[in-house]
């Protein structure tokens, strides 16, 4: 009997192995965004889920359905046919999908959408169009911002700002001046340029004067004769733009500007409103980015009313979120800060004025000055990543945080009075949440290494909800995938734990010797490893594992979600500490018996391109092959906001800039290095790579070079597939073969 059982087990194992081997290999068309089969292989989703007050709704192509928060049962609410009948009656083109609509008003049977250059409100109670405002006649409007409180839409055409057809800025064109668009190159959390007041009385907007900024001469080669299409690009240490904040009164059509003084070498960030619309709040930052002030202005006059909070740090202060008032108490608001070393929330009381302001010096070497009574709301060696919303009845703020793990995003309900945190939903994996109007429910979109996707409606009291979707993974079902694991190694400082992701080759044989590639980023505001599908491994990583490579990624010091000290240890010397940590990753690879330590490559993009090039030049005896995409070569060529935050200016930090100037190391190149760029990259401008090629020519070294004409900082669509074909060929030609 024992013998029969052993034969049965052997048969099952053999059958499983044959089954795995019979699965067809995946291609780059399967795993790269833009590939012909990519979207067919992503886990099923439920797009269009949203809230109409406390009613969950799901908009798809043909209609909108309500979703019962307790049972998940769906009921048709609106159909595309009836919406198109209403549009036809107004002489408008038909709509092809309802997936882009949303519900601005919790108590009204109305949906809002933009269509055919119009701002449209459809009343599904009366089955009629209740608002139809033309946004642009000859030119397509951009940056639309609809205000539910007054049903007006702000938008831009070119560099001008409009509200429902009325141009806010002067009719004459101001050379180099931009209205109503994001400023400061989208740093400091700035993603838009218009900000409606709560009741719709005012519109705050950015005015950015770039006339004094040097043009970077981008060239469009797709025209009959190449055309100059310059970007306004303020490089580190050079003259930057000037920003002012305007307040437009919708009723009077008059504009005042905040009287903030000279805008030279200053940043105006995180604009927000008081609930009564009487005040505008701005977090202002000096050019050195080491001194932030929360300033209040009078909305009607633009007069400065006072500085409520100040924060200084010898390295940098980086405000990224506007203040948020409590829905149940107009006298208190939440301020975000890293003043204790981690991104946390602080409750400020406008009724309790501290005079003189209370000075504090915190343990992480920074200092603060508080003019309002301030209470820390969250604390610990973890970060608040987002304020999802509020539950006014229970006096709770719903947050997303890394409290469970730096590799995860979990949801918590935080009692504002006691600070008690109640977890909402599963404790594993990564969660994205959308809160109902009352804050009693949320839509939870969850993924982990074990769960491809799970979508649920959850009560925010921590109790169990209803699961709407549990998706399987088409990649796991159809293909023989590699083994993926995560773990920690010690950083070069000998104490800090760094997370790594290791991918073994498909059909791994421990007796073989495999080439290895490190995929790297390493810079601020990026983290490459999370508890998500495949632990965040990209499709190319999986593909290279199928082609017989060991793939390693290490989130080095300097990267995101580990606290301020973890990030800012690279200050003024970008690349130094990060490279030391990546070399620790190499040591880990060399400790694996199946890795060929003579065939180690490296690849990264943007900051990762800088790291790739730097590693190839600094450790030429370690790395045999590298592919650097869109790399920073010389931080003097990078823009003011990001570059000066982490490096200061070239004038004040000449040693740091020289040490991070990869042209100085061009003669060190031994292995095969390819540089790949977009021909009109507006982020890491082509000058980086061109000057590096010149330095290599002068030094007698021979990198390879490839350009995607008219592409920007990243390749998209079919170009992205071609890019990864090209990268793969380079490693196949120069790393795989001894």
N, C-alpha and C positions, 0 to 999 in steps of 0.2 A: 504493500500500500504506500509506504514511504517513497519508494522508487517511482511509482505512478504519479504521486503528488509532485515530485521533483521534475519529472518530465512535463507535467502540466504547467508548472511555473515557468520552465524554460520555454515552452511553446508560447505562453502568453507574452513573455519578454521579447521573444523573437518576433512575434506578430506585431507587437507595439513598435519595435525598432523598424521593422519593414514598413509599417504604416507611416511612421515619421519620415522615413527616407523617401516614401512614395509621394509625399507632399511636394508640389512644385516649388521651385525657388522664387522668391519675390524679386522684383526689379526696382530700379529707381522710379519708374512710372508708378509703382505701387506705394512708395514710401515718402516721396518728396512732394510737398505742396506744389500744385501746378501740373503734377503728373496725371496721365490719362485715367488712372484707376485709383488715385489717392483717396478721394472722398468716399469711394465705395468700400474702403477698408477702415474707415474711422468708426468707432462705436456709435450706435444709434443715439440720436439726441431728440429733444423736444423743443425746437426753437419756437419762439413766439409766446412763451409763458410769461405772464405778467400779472399785475394786480389792477383791478378796478375797485378801488377802496379796499374792502376786505374780501372781495370776490375774486377768486383766481380765474384767469381767462387764458385761453390758448388761441393765438392767431396763426392760421396757416394760409395757404394760397387761396383756398375757396371760401373760407369763412372764419368766424370767431366763435369759440365755444366757451361756456363757463365750466369750471372744474370744481366739483364739490370737495371742500377742504377735508372732509372726514372720510368720504368713500372713494374719491377720485372719479366719480361718474361725470360724464360730459353731456352738456345740453347746448344745442345750437342757439346762438345769440344774434349773430349778424351773418349775412351771406354776401359774397362778392357780387352776386347778381343784383341784389337790391341796391348796393352801393353804386354800381355802374349805371343802374337805371336813374339814380339821382344825379350822377355826374352828367349823364347824357342830357338830362333836362336843363342843365346849365351850359350846354355846348362844350363840355370838356371831354377829353380823350378818356377811354376806359382804363381802369386800373387792372393790373395783371395779377396782383397778389395783395393780401391783407396783412402780410407778415410784418410790415414796417409801421403799422398804426400803433397808437397808444392811447391810454385813457387818462386825460389830465384831470378830470373831475370825478371825485368819488361818488357824488350824489346825483350825477346827471347821466342820462343815457346818450352819451356823445363820445365819439372817437375823433382823434386828430391825426392828420397825415399831410405830407407835402407831395404834390403831384402836378406835373405839367406847369412848373413855375408858379404854382399857387399854394397858399396856405389854406387848408380845408378842414372844416369841422362838419362831420356827418352826424345828424341826430337820428339814432336808430329807434327812438320812440315814435317820432313823426315820420320817419323814413324820408328825410329831406336834408339838403345841404343848408346848414345854418350859418356858415361862414365860408366865404370864398374870396381870398385876398390875393391879388396878383403881386408877385414878388419881384419879377424882372421881365422886361419886355424883350429887348434885343439880346441881352447877355444873361447867362445862367447865374443865379445867385449862389453865394457860398456862405459858409459859417452861419446857417440859419439858427435862430434862438427864439423859440415861441414862448410867450408869457401867458400861462393859463389865467392869471389874475385879470388881464385886460384884453386878452385875445389878439395882441399885437405880435408881430414877428420882426425881430432885428436881423439884418443880414448884410453881407458885404458884396460889392461888385467892384472888382479891381481893388484899389486902395481906399475906396469910399465906403461909408457906413450909412445904412438906410433903416428906417422903421416904417413898414407898410408903404413903401414908395417915396417917403419923405427923406431927402438926403440930410444927414445930421451935420457932417463937416461942410466947410465952405465949398461952394460950387466950383470955384477955380481949383485947378489941380495944383497941389503942393508937392514939388519935386522931392522924392525920397521920404514922404510922410505917409504912414499907414494908419488907418482907423479901424477899430473893432476887430482886430485879429490878435492872436496870441503874441506875446513879446518875450524878450530875453531868451530867444531860441528854445522855447518850451521847457526851460529849466524851472526849478522851484515849484513843480507841480502845475505850472501854467499850461493849460490845454485849450483855452478859449480866450476871446477878447471882449465879450459882452456879459453883463451881470445885471439881471432885472432885480428890482427891489421887491419885497414880499407882496405888496399890494399892486405892483405894476405902475406906480406913480413915476418912478425914475428908471433910467437905464444908465448904469455905470459902464464905461468903456475905456479901452486903452487907446492912446494916441502915441505912436512911435515915430520919432524923427530919426531917419537913418541917413540924412543928407551928408553928415560928416563922416560916415563910415566908408572905408575903402572898398571898392568893388573888387570881387574876385572874378577874373575873366573866364567864366565857363564858356565852352564853345559847342554849339550844336552842329554836328557834321552831317545831319540828315538833309540839310538844305542844299540847293544847287551849288552855291558857294557858302562855305561854313559861316555860320552866323554867331556873332558875339551875344551871349545871353548872361550877363554878369549877375552874380549873387552879392548881396550885401553881407560881408563876412568880416566881423571884427576879430582879428587874431589876438592872442594873448599879449598883453602889454601895450596894445594899440588903442586908438580912439574908438569908443563904443557909442552906441546909439543913446538917445535921450527919450525917456518915457514919461508921459504925464497921464493922469486919470481924469476923464471928463464925466460929468453928471448931466444927463439930458432929461429935462422935464417934459413928459409926454403931453401934458395939457397946454403948457405955454410955448412949447417948441424951443425953449431957451436952454443953453448949455453953460454951466460953470465948470471950472477946473479946480481940483483940489490944490490948495495953496501950500504945497509941500516944499517950496523953495527950489533951489537950483537942482534940476534932475541929473546933472552931470555925474557920471560914475556912481550911480545909485540904481538899486533894483526895487521895483514896486510890485509886491507879490501878494497872492492870497487875498483878493478883494472879497469882502463880505458886508452884509447889511444888518442893521439892528431890526428887530421885528416891527418897530414903529416907524421905520423908514427915515428916522431923523438923523441917523448917523451912518457913516461908511467907515469900515475898518480896513486898514492896509498894513501888511507886515513889510517894513522897509529895511533894506539891507545895504550896507556899504559895499563898495567895490571889492574890498579885501575879503568880504563875506565872513567876517568874524564878529560882527556886531549887528544884531537884529533888534528892531523896535516895532512893537504893536502900537499903531497910531490911530486915533479916532478923529474923524473930520465931520463937520456939519454938512449934511447933504444939500441943504438949500443954498448955503453961501459958499461952501468949499473951504471955510475957515478951519484951521487946525485947532482941535479942542484939547489935545493932550497925548502924552506918551503913557500908555497903561502898563507896559511891560518891556523890559530890555534883557537881552541875553548876549553874553560875549564868550568867546572861546579862543584860545591862542592858535588853533588850527582853522576851524571853520564852524559856522552855524548854518544849518540848511533847512529853512522853513519850507514845508511842502504842502501844508493843508491850511485852509481858511478856518477861522473860528466858527463854532456852531452853537447857537443859542439853544437852551433847553426849551422844548415846546410847551412845558407847563410852568416855566418861570422865565419871563422876559428879562430878568435882572442878572441871569447867570449864563455863562457860556463856557464851552470847552476849548482849551488851547492845547495844541500838540507840541511836544518838546522832547529832545534827547538830553536834557540837562542832567539826568542821573546816569547817562551812558546808554540808555535804551529808549526807544520811541514810545512815550506814554502820554496819557491824557491828564490834563490839569483843569480843575474847575475854578473859574474866576468869578468873583461876586462884585458886580458893578455898584452895589449899594454900600459896600464897605471899602472906603478909600483909605489908603495908608499914606499919611503925610507926616513926616517925609517918607519917601518910598523906602521899603524894606530891602536892604542889601543882603545878599547871600552869596556864599562861595561854596560850590558843590564839590564833591569828591573826585569828579573827573576833570578837574583843573579849569572849569569854566566858572562864570559868575552870572548872577541874575539880579535884577532890580524890579521889585513888584510894587506897583501903585494900587493894586487891588488885592483884597484878601484871596489867597490862592491855596487850594487843597489838591494834593495829588490824588487822582481818582484810580489809576492803575499803577502797579509797580511790580518789579521782578526782572530777572535776567531773561526777558523775552520782549517782543515788540508788538505793539498794536499796529496792525496793517491797514485797517479801514474802520470807519464808523458806518455800519450798515443802516442804522436808523434808530428810532426811539419807540419805546412802549410807554406813552404818557400815563396810562392808568396805574402802572406798576412803578413808575419813576425809574425806568431802566433805559440804558443805552446799549444797543446791540452792536457788538464789535467782532471783527475778525482779527485773530492774533496767532502768534507762534508759541503760545504758552505750552502746548503739548509737546512740540518739537520744532526746531528751526527748519525742518524739512516739510512742515505741514502748515496749513491754514485751517484753523478751527473757529467755530462760532460760539460766542458767549453772550449771555445777558448779564449786564453789570448794574447792580443797584447803585444809583448815584449817591444815596445817603450813606450806605454802609460799605460800599465797595465789593460786596459779595458777588461772586461770579458763578453763574449757572451755565453749564455746558449745554449747547443745543445741537442735537444730532450726534452722529457717530464720532468717536474720539480719534479714529485713524483717518489717514488720507488728507486730501485737500478739498476744501469746500468753498463754493461761491454762492452767496446768499442774496436774495431779493426780498425785501420786507414789505408786508401789507401796510395799509395806511394807519391802522391802529397799533401796529407793532406786535400783534398777537400771533401772527403766523409769518412764516417765511418759506420761500421756494429754495430748496437746497439742491444745488448741482454738485455732486460728490464724485470724486475719483480717487483711486489709490493703485498701488502696484497690483493688488489682488482684484480690484473691482474696476472694470473698464469705465462704467458710468452708472450712477444711480441718482435718480431725481425724485425728490420727495417734497411733500408739504408738511412742515413741522410746526407745532406750537412752540412759542419761544419760552414756555415755562419748563422746558426740558423733557417733557413727556413725549411718548411715541406718536408719530404722525402716520400719514398714508404715503406709501411708495407708488409713484406714478410710472416709473420705468426702471428696470434693471437690465442694462444692456450687456450683451456678450461682446467679445472682441473678435472681429473678422480676421485680424492678423493671426491671432492664436489658433483660430479654427482652421485656417486655410494653409498655414505655413509652419515649417519647422523652425522655431525661433531659437536664438541663442540664450544661454544662461546669463541672467543679469543679477548682480548682487551689489549691495552698498555696505560701507563700513567706515571706519575712521583710521587715520594715521596721525602722527604728531607733526605739527608744523616745524619749521626750521628754528623756532624759538624754544623748542623742546618741551613745551607745556600745552600749547593750544591744540585742541582736537580739530582736525579737518575732515570733512566728509568726502568720500570718494565713491564713484560708480565704476564698477568693473564689468565688462561684457566679454565673455569668452566666445571663441569662434563657434559657429554652428557645427554640430557633429564633433564636438571637442574631443581630442585625443591627448591625454596627459603626457604621452610619451613623445609628442612632437614638439618642435620648436617653432613658435609663431612670431611674426613681426608684430609690433605694437604701435599704436598711434594714441597720443594724448590730444584730446579735444579740449581747448582751453579758452576761457575768457579772462577771469581773474580781476576785473575792475569793479568799481562801485556800481550799485543799483542793479546788479545781476547775480543770479544764483542759478546754477545749471542742474542741481540735483534736488528733487522734491519727491515726496511720496505720492506719485501720480502714476499713470499708465507708463510702464517701462522705466520708472524712476526718472522721467523727463528725458530719456535718451531720444535723440532725434532719429528720423528715418535713415539718415546716412550712416549713423553709428551702427544701426542694425544691419544695414546693407554691407558695411565693411566687415562686420563679424561673419556674415555669410560668405564673404570672399576670403576669409581665413586670417583675419587680424584680431588681435586683442585690443580692445578699446577702453581707455581709461580717462576719466574726468575727475579732477580735484578742484573743489571750491576753496581757493587759497585765501589767505588773509587779504583784505581789501575788497572782498565781495560782500554781498548783501545779507541782511536778516540775522546778523550775529552781534549787533551792537556797534556803538560808535568806535570803541577802542579797536575792535577787530578790523573795522574799515579804515580808520584814519592813521593806522600805523604806517601807511605808505605815503603819508603827506610829504610833499616837496621832492620826493624821489620815486616817482611812479616806476614800477617794474622791478625794483630791487628785491623787496621782501616777497613779492608775488612769485618771482622766478625761483627764489630759494625754496618756496613751498612746492612749486612744480617739480623741482629736482628731488624733493622728498618723494613725490609721486613716482619719479623714475626709479629711485631706490626701491620702492615697493614693487615695481614691475620686475626689477632685476632679482628680487627675492623669490619670484615665481619660477619654478623649474621649467615651465613650458614657454617662457618668453625668451626670445633671442635678443640679448642685450646689445648686439651689433646692428640690429634693425629696429630702431626706435624713431618714430616720426612725430610730428606735431602739426596741428591745424587749428586755426581760430580766425574769427572775423572781428573787425573794428578794434576794440581794446584787445580782443583775442588775436587780431592780426598783428598788433604791436607786440604782444607777448610772444607770438610765434617767431616773428623776426628777431626779437631780442634774445630768445632762447637759442635760436640757431647761431647767433653771433657771439653770445656770451659763453655758451657751452657747446662749442663746435665739435668736441670729441664725444658728446653724448647723443646729439640728434643728427641723424643721417639725412632726413628729408623733412621739409616743411612747406606748407601752403598757407600763406598769409593773405587774408581777404580784407580789403578796405583798411589797411593799417595806418595808425598814427606812426610816423617815423620821427618827427621832430615836434615836440609839444609847443614850440614857438609858432607853428603853423595851425594850431588848433584854436577853437573859438574861446572868447573871453570867459564866459560864464562857467562852463565845466572846467576848462583848463586852469584858470586862475584859482578856482576853489581848491583843487588838489595839488597845484604846483606853485601857487603864487605867481608873480609876474616874472618874465625873463630878467627884468632889471633888478628885482629884489632876491631872486634865487638863481643866479647864473650857474652855480655849481650843479644844482639839481637839474636844470635844463640841459646842461652839457652832458651830464651822466645819463640822461634819458634820450639823448640825440643819437639815433641809431646810425646816422651817417658816419659818426666817429668810429664805428665798429665795422664799417663795410669791408675792410681788409681781412676780417676774421673768418669770413665765410668759407667753409670747407665742403659742406654737404650740398645737396640740391635744394634750392629755395625758389619757389614760385610766388610772385606777387600778383594778385588779381584785384582789379578795381572796376567800379562803374565809371564810365568816361566823363560823367558830369556829377560826380559825387558831391553833394552840398554839405556833407558832414565831415568826412575826412577828405579834404579837397585833393585833387590829383597831384598837386605840388609835392605832397609827402612822398609819393612813390617816384615821381620824376627825379626829384633831387637825390633820392636814394640810389636810383639807377646811375646817375651821374657820379655819385661817390664810389659806387662799385666799379665803374669803368676806370675812374682815376686810380682805384686801389688794385685793379687787375683781377677782380673777382667776377663771377658770372651767374647772377641770378636769372631766372626766367620771368617772363612778364606776359600777362593776358588782360585785355580790356574788353568790357561790355559797353560798346558805344551807346551814348544817350541814357544809360542806366544810372541810377543814383547810388545810394549807399548799400542797398541790398537788391538782389535780383528777384524778380517775381515772375509768376506764370511759367511759360515754357523756358524762359531764360534761367529760371532756378533749376529746372531739370538739367539743362545743358551745363550749368555751373557744376553740379555734383557729378555729372559724367566726366567733366574735365578734371575735377579734383581727384576722382577715383583713378583715372588714367595715369595721373602724375605719380600717385603712390604705387600703382601697379608696375609702372615702368622703372621706378627708382628705389622703392623700398622692399617690395615683395621679393624681388630677385636679388640674390647675393652678388 
